[in-house]
Amino acid sequence: MSVHTGSASTLESVRSNLVGLRMARALEMLDAMVKGLEQGELSPLEAIDVLLSEELTMRENRRVKVALMTSRLTQIKTLEQYDFSFQPSIDRNQILTLAHLGFIERKEVVHFLGPPGTGKSHLAIGLGIEAVKAGKSVYLATLAEIIASLVKAEREGTLPGRIRFLTRTALLIIDEVGYLPLERGGAHLFFQLINARYEKGAIILTSNRGFAEWGEIFGDRVIAAALLDRLLHHAVVVQIDGNSYRLREHAALMPENLKTAAAGKEKRMGQPRGRPPRQEARSVLA
C-alpha cells in the first residue's frame, strides 16, 4: 500500500526550502525518504527524524573539522587509538577521567612527563580532540613555537595582543617542553603568558624533562620556580615510564649507550622534582 506524499509541487517546495535553509545533506536524502514513505518503510515522523539527524551529523562533522584546523590539531591521534597495553605505567582510568574534561572546567594544568616516544603528545592531542568535539576552544603549539611567536610579537609591538590570543582558548596545549633551546628572553615572555592564563584557562604540557631540570631549560632558576609555582598549583601529573612506541619494532638497533642514558633520565624523572607547589598536585581520581 502506497503512502500519500503530496503533489510534485509540494515536493519542489520542500526542496526549495531546504536549499534556502542550506540543509544540503537533508536535500541529498530527500528522495530516499520519499521513496521510503511510498513503500511504507518509514512513517512521516521517522522520515523527518532521519532528515534532521543526517543534516545535524554533517554540520557537526564540518564544525569539528574546521575547529581541529583552527586548533592546529591536524595530526589526528585519538584516545581510542592509544595502545595502553604498551605503556602499563599509565592508569587508563585516569586518562578516561581526564577525557570527561572536568580539568578544563576547573582550569587545571595537566603534565605528561616521560621519555621520547612514550605517547605524551598522543595523549595531549587526544584530549584536545575530545575538547573540540565538546565545543571547547583549543590551541596546540610546541614551546619553541609559542616563544618564537612571543619574541616576534614583542619585536613588532604586538605582545599584549598575542598574549590575549593565547589566553582566550579554553585549553592551551604546549608540546615538547625542554626539547629545544629557547630564544633569548623567551623565559620571561613565557612567564608572562603563564601568569596571564593562571587560573583562567586549562593547560596541557608534555615534556621529556623532569621539573628539577626546568632551571636549565629556561636558563633562569628564579623564572623556572615562578613558572612551576603556577603550573603545579591545581595540577595533574601523569608520569609515563616505558619504552618508545616508535622504536618497538627496532629496539635492538638502539645503541646501548643511548639506552643507558634514557634509562637514567627515566629514573631521575621518577624522583621528586622542582620546588614544592602551593598545594599538592591532585589526582583526577581523588
Helices and strands as residue ranges (DSSP letters): H 8-20, H 24-38, H 44-71, G 79-81, G 84-86, H 92-98, H 102-105, E 109-113, H 120-133, E 138-142, H 143-156, H 159-167, E 171-177, H 186-197, E 202-207, G 211-213, H 214-218, H 221-231, E 235-239, G 251-253, H 256-269
